């Protein structure tokens, strides 16, 4: 009976870990997408905005 009481928490822990891994992968994908959309504002020598260029992240 002791082993079956340990099995449930272990199975639950594994499921929680797997869910965490899936969330991590999803968040990394969202971050990469957001980083690809960020642009850097370019400035002229007098400090006025002249346009944008891709951000080197």
N, CA, C and O atoms as a printed pandas DataFrame, in Angstrom:
     atom_number atom_name residue_name chain_id  residue_number  x_coord  y_coord  z_coord
0              1         N          UNK        A               1    0.811   -1.183    0.000
1              2        CA          UNK        A               1    0.000    0.000    0.000
2              3         C          UNK        A               1    0.863    1.259    0.000
3              4         O          UNK        A               1    0.466    2.281   -0.560
4              5         N          UNK        A               2    2.000    1.197    0.602
5              6        CA          UNK        A               2    2.889    2.353    0.631
6              7         C          UNK        A               2    3.343    2.728   -0.771
7              8         O          UNK        A               2    3.446    3.915   -1.083
8              9         N          UNK        A               3    3.618    1.743   -1.626
9             10        CA          UNK        A               3    4.066    2.055   -2.973
10            11         C          UNK        A               3    2.957    2.689   -3.811
11            12         O          UNK        A               3    3.242    3.549   -4.644
12            13         N          UNK        A               4    1.690    2.282   -3.611
13            14        CA          UNK        A               4    0.606    2.886   -4.377
14            15         C          UNK        A               4    0.351    4.321   -3.929
15            16         O          UNK        A               4   -0.040    5.154   -4.746
16            17         N          UNK        A               5    0.561    4.623   -2.668
17            18        CA          UNK        A               5    0.383    6.001   -2.202
18            19         C          UNK        A               5    1.481    6.908   -2.747
19            20         O          UNK        A               5    1.276    8.114   -2.885
20            21         N          UNK        A               6    2.630    6.346   -3.054
21            22        CA          UNK        A               6    3.725    7.120   -3.658
22            23         C          UNK        A               6    3.521    7.268   -5.159
23            24         O          UNK        A               6    3.965    8.254   -5.747
24            25         N          UNK        A               7    2.865    6.315   -5.777
25            26        CA          UNK        A               7    2.691    6.334   -7.230
26            27         C          UNK        A               7    1.837    7.513   -7.676
27            28         O          UNK        A               7    2.157    8.161   -8.672
28            29         N          UNK        A               8    0.771    7.796   -6.966
29            30        CA          UNK        A               8   -0.101    8.906   -7.351
30            31         C          UNK        A               8    0.638   10.244   -7.307
31            32         O          UNK        A               8    0.590   10.988   -8.286
32            33         N          UNK        A               9    1.319   10.576   -6.206
33            34        CA          UNK        A               9    2.051   11.847   -6.210
34            35         C          UNK        A               9    3.158   11.891   -7.270
35            36         O          UNK        A               9    3.412   12.946   -7.850
36            37         N          UNK        A              10    3.812   10.766   -7.525
37            38        CA          UNK        A              10    4.845   10.736   -8.548
38            39         C          UNK        A              10    4.230   10.973   -9.916
39            40         O          UNK        A              10    4.755   11.765  -10.699
40            41         N          UNK        A              11    3.139   10.308  -10.212
41            42        CA          UNK        A              11    2.476   10.491  -11.504
42            43         C          UNK        A              11    2.005   11.938  -11.656
43            44         O          UNK        A              11    2.114   12.528  -12.731
44            45         N          UNK        A              12    1.488   12.493  -10.577
45            46        CA          UNK        A              12    1.038   13.883  -10.611
46            47         C          UNK        A              12    2.217   14.826  -10.818
47            48         O          UNK        A              12    2.114   15.797  -11.568
48            49         N          UNK        A              13    3.318   14.548  -10.165
49            50        CA          UNK        A              13    4.522   15.372  -10.315
50            51         C          UNK        A              13    5.044   15.321  -11.745
51            52         O          UNK        A              13    5.454   16.341  -12.299
52            53         N          UNK        A              14    5.028   14.142  -12.335
53            54        CA          UNK        A              14    5.475   13.998  -13.730
54            55         C          UNK        A              14    4.559   14.782  -14.652
55            56         O          UNK        A              14    5.034   15.463  -15.561
56            57         N          UNK        A              15    3.252   14.697  -14.435
57            58        CA          UNK        A              15    2.294   15.437  -15.262
58            59         C          UNK        A              15    2.509   16.945  -15.130
59            60         O          UNK        A              15    2.450   17.669  -16.123
60            61         N          UNK        A              16    2.757   17.417  -13.911
61            62        CA          UNK        A              16    3.003   18.843  -13.684
62            63         C          UNK        A              16    4.287   19.272  -14.389
63            64         O          UNK        A              16    4.339   20.340  -14.999
64            65         N          UNK        A              17    5.318   18.442  -14.303
65            66        CA          UNK        A              17    6.585   18.738  -14.971
66            67         C          UNK        A              17    6.387   18.825  -16.485
67            68         O          UNK        A              17    6.880   19.752  -17.126
68            69         N          UNK        A              18    5.666   17.859  -17.051
69            70        CA          UNK        A              18    5.422   17.846  -18.496
70            71         C          UNK        A              18    4.631   19.079  -18.925
71            72         O          UNK        A              18    4.902   19.655  -19.978
72            73         N          UNK        A              19    3.665   19.481  -18.123
73            74        CA          UNK        A              19    2.890   20.694  -18.423
74            75         C          UNK        A              19    3.804   21.912  -18.386
75            76         O          UNK        A              19    3.690   22.802  -19.229
76            77         N          UNK        A              20    4.703   21.954  -17.420
77            78        CA          UNK        A              20    5.661   23.051  -17.339
78            79         C          UNK        A              20    6.567   23.122  -18.558
79            80         O          UNK        A              20    6.860   24.205  -19.064
80            81         N          UNK        A              21    7.003   21.974  -19.020
81            82        CA          UNK        A              21    7.845   21.938  -20.219
82            83         C          UNK        A              21    7.081   22.445  -21.437
83            84         O          UNK        A              21    7.631   23.183  -22.255
84            85         N          UNK        A              22    5.816   22.052  -21.560
85            86        CA          UNK        A              22    4.992   22.510  -22.678
86            87         C          UNK        A              22    4.779   24.025  -22.608
87            88         O          UNK        A              22    4.844   24.708  -23.630
88            89         N          UNK        A              23    4.529   24.545  -21.415
89            90        CA          UNK        A              23    4.357   25.990  -21.248
90            91         C          UNK        A              23    5.642   26.742  -21.565
91            92         O          UNK        A              23    5.606   27.808  -22.180
92            93         N          UNK        A              24    6.766   26.193  -21.150
93            94        CA          UNK        A              24    8.064   26.818  -21.438
94            95         C          UNK        A              24    8.288   26.914  -22.944
95            96         O          UNK        A              24    8.704   27.960  -23.443
96            97         N          UNK        A              25    8.018   25.841  -23.664
97            98        CA          UNK        A              25    8.186   25.839  -25.114
98            99         C          UNK        A              25    7.254   26.858  -25.770
99           100         O          UNK        A              25    7.654   27.569  -26.693
100          101         N          UNK        A              26    6.024   26.924  -25.293
101          102        CA          UNK        A              26    5.059   27.876  -25.840
102          103         C          UNK        A              26    5.524   29.310  -25.603
103          104         O          UNK        A              26    5.466   30.141  -26.510
104          105         N          UNK        A              27    5.983   29.602  -24.397
105          106        CA          UNK        A              27    6.456   30.949  -24.066
106          107         C          UNK        A              27    7.688   31.326  -24.885
107          108         O          UNK        A              27    7.819   32.472  -25.314
108          109         N          UNK        A              28    8.587   30.376  -25.102
109          110        CA          UNK        A              28    9.775   30.651  -25.910
110          111         C          UNK        A              28    9.379   30.988  -27.343
111          112         O          UNK        A              28    9.985   31.864  -27.961
112          113         N          UNK        A              29    8.371   30.305  -27.876
113          114        CA          UNK        A              29    7.881   30.595  -29.220
114          115         C          UNK        A              29    7.291   32.003  -29.274
115          116         O          UNK        A              29    7.568   32.762  -30.203
116          117         N          UNK        A              30    6.479   32.348  -28.279
117          118        CA          UNK        A              30    5.903   33.692  -28.229
118          119         C          UNK        A              30    6.994   34.757  -28.128
119          120         O          UNK        A              30    6.901   35.802  -28.771
120          121         N          UNK        A              31    8.017   34.499  -27.332
121          122        CA          UNK        A              31    9.112   35.446  -27.173
122          123         C          UNK        A              31    9.862   35.646  -28.487
123          124         O          UNK        A              31   10.156   36.779  -28.867
124          125         N          UNK        A              32   10.174   34.557  -29.182
125          126        CA          UNK        A              32   10.871   34.668  -30.471
126          127         C          UNK        A              32   10.040   35.465  -31.472
127          128         O          UNK        A              32   10.584   36.274  -32.224
128          129         N          UNK        A              33    8.743   35.246  -31.485
129          130        CA          UNK        A              33    7.856   35.980  -32.386
130          131         C          UNK        A              33    7.858   37.465  -32.038
131          132         O          UNK        A              33    7.933   38.312  -32.928
132          133         N          UNK        A              34    7.777   37.780  -30.756
133          134        CA          UNK        A              34    7.790   39.181  -30.323
134          135         C          UNK        A              34    9.121   39.841  -30.653
135          136         O          UNK        A              34    9.147   40.979  -31.120
136          137         N          UNK        A              35   10.218   39.146  -30.417
137          138        CA          UNK        A              35   11.540   39.702  -30.713
138          139         C          UNK        A              35   11.686   39.989  -32.201
139          140         O          UNK        A              35   12.325   40.971  -32.581
140          141         N          UNK        A              36   11.108   39.156  -33.039
141          142        CA          UNK        A              36   11.204   39.357  -34.486
142          143         C          UNK        A              36   10.438   40.608  -34.923
143          144         O          UNK        A              36   10.740   41.179  -35.970
144          145         N          UNK        A              37    9.459   41.035  -34.139
145          146        CA          UNK        A              37    8.657   42.199  -34.487
146          147         C          UNK        A              37    9.223   43.505  -33.958
147          148         O          UNK        A              37    8.781   44.577  -34.370
148          149         N          UNK        A              38   10.185   43.438  -33.060
149          150        CA          UNK        A              38   10.751   44.650  -32.458
150          151         C          UNK        A              38   11.709   45.303  -33.448
151          152         O          UNK        A              38   12.524   44.634  -34.083
152          153         N          UNK        A              39   11.594   46.602  -33.562
153          154        CA          UNK        A              39   12.492   47.349  -34.423
154          155         C          UNK        A              39   13.231   48.401  -33.610
155          156         O          UNK        A              39   12.754   48.859  -32.572
156          157         N          UNK        A              40   14.379   48.764  -34.094
157          158        CA          UNK        A              40   15.189   49.786  -33.439
158          159         C          UNK        A              40   14.998   51.101  -34.207
159          160         O          UNK        A              40   15.080   51.123  -35.435
160          161         N          UNK        A              41   14.747   52.180  -33.487
161          162        CA          UNK        A              41   14.599   53.490  -34.117
162          163         C          UNK        A              41   15.990   54.019  -34.432
163          164         O          UNK        A              41   16.867   54.039  -33.569
164          165         N          UNK        A              42   16.185   54.446  -35.671
165          166        CA          UNK        A              42   17.469   55.024  -36.062
166          167         C          UNK        A              42   17.373   56.540  -35.946
167          168         O          UNK        A              42   16.325   57.134  -36.201
168          169         N          UNK        A              43   18.481   57.148  -35.559
169          170        CA          UNK        A              43   18.532   58.592  -35.360
170          171         C          UNK        A              43   19.577   59.221  -36.258
171          172         O          UNK        A              43   20.601   58.613  -36.572
172          173         N          UNK        A              44   19.299   60.456  -36.668
173          174        CA          UNK        A              44   20.289   61.208  -37.439
174          175         C          UNK        A              44   21.356   61.732  -36.477
175          176         O          UNK        A              44   21.251   61.547  -35.264
176          177         N          UNK        A              45   22.374   62.380  -37.020
177          178        CA          UNK        A              45   23.459   62.887  -36.176
178          179         C          UNK        A              45   22.975   63.956  -35.197
179          180         O          UNK        A              45   23.601   64.179  -34.160
180          181         N          UNK        A              46   21.868   64.613  -35.521
181          182        CA          UNK        A              46   21.334   65.619  -34.594
182          183         C          UNK        A              46   20.286   65.039  -33.648
183          184         O          UNK        A              46   19.634   65.783  -32.916
184          185         N          UNK        A              47   20.119   63.710  -33.659
185          186        CA          UNK        A              47   19.245   63.033  -32.709
186          187         C          UNK        A              47   17.795   62.899  -33.121
187          188         O          UNK        A              47   16.965   62.456  -32.327
188          189         N          UNK        A              48   17.471   63.279  -34.369
189          190        CA          UNK        A              48   16.086   63.168  -34.823
190          191         C          UNK        A              48   15.844   61.776  -35.422
191          192         O          UNK        A              48   16.718   61.227  -36.094
192          193         N          UNK        A              49   14.665   61.214  -35.178
193          194        CA          UNK        A              49   14.350   59.887  -35.744
194          195         C          UNK        A              49   14.367   59.937  -37.270
195          196         O          UNK        A              49   13.833   60.864  -37.880
196          197         N          UNK        A              50   14.986   58.930  -37.872
197          198        CA          UNK        A              50   15.053   58.856  -39.334
198          199         C          UNK        A              50   14.370   57.615  -39.892
199          200         O          UNK        A              50   14.155   57.517  -41.100
200          201         N          UNK        A              51   14.032   56.682  -39.038
201          202        CA          UNK        A              51   13.398   55.459  -39.510
202          203         C          UNK        A              51   13.631   54.337  -38.524
203          204         O          UNK        A              51   13.962   54.567  -37.360
204          205         N          UNK        A              52   13.455   53.123  -39.004
205          206        CA          UNK        A              52   13.666   51.955  -38.156
206          207         C          UNK        A              52   14.494   50.922  -38.901
207          208         O          UNK        A              52   14.617   50.953  -40.126
208          209         N          UNK        A              53   15.055   50.012  -38.125
209          210        CA          UNK        A              53   15.776   48.868  -38.677
210          211         C          UNK        A              53   15.567   47.697  -37.733
211          212         O          UNK        A              53   15.224   47.895  -36.568
212          213         N          UNK        A              54   15.770   46.485  -38.220
213          214        CA          UNK        A              54   15.563   45.306  -37.344
214          215         C          UNK        A              54   16.483   45.371  -36.127
215          216         O          UNK        A              54   17.632   45.805  -36.220
216          217         N          UNK        A              55   15.965   44.940  -35.008
217          218        CA          UNK        A              55   16.731   44.896  -33.772
218          219         C          UNK        A              55   17.598   43.647  -33.773
219          220         O          UNK        A              55   17.105   42.548  -34.027
220          221         N          UNK        A              56   18.875   43.806  -33.494
221          222        CA          UNK        A              56   19.790   42.673  -33.397
222          223         C          UNK        A              56   19.692   42.100  -31.991
223          224         O          UNK        A              56   20.444   42.493  -31.100
224          225         N          UNK        A              57   18.761   41.167  -31.794
225          226        CA          UNK        A              57   18.552   40.605  -30.461
226          227         C          UNK        A              57   19.437   39.411  -30.232
227          228         O          UNK        A              57   19.395   38.808  -29.159
